[in-house]
Amino acid sequence: MGMQEFGDDGPGNEEDKVFKDFECPDCSADNPYDDGFSVGDEVRCFYCGAEFKVRMQGGKLRFKSI
């Protein structure tokens, strides 16, 4: 998955991190988010239009279709 985080806040809560892109689970398109997103946010694929709720599970981002 193409995820990157902003800043280097040191050790902290995984759910507080801000990510700047994600790979769509439906169409595999890379979706950059200039403002970033965090766990609990809703994101939309710019290619296929699918919407997802961002979750953290086992230290990895998961996207649940909404």
Buried (B, 14 or more C-beta within 10 A) or exposed (E): BEEEEEEEEEEEEEEEBBBBBBBBBEEEEEBEBEEBBBBEBEBBBEEEEBEBBBEBEEEEBBBEEE
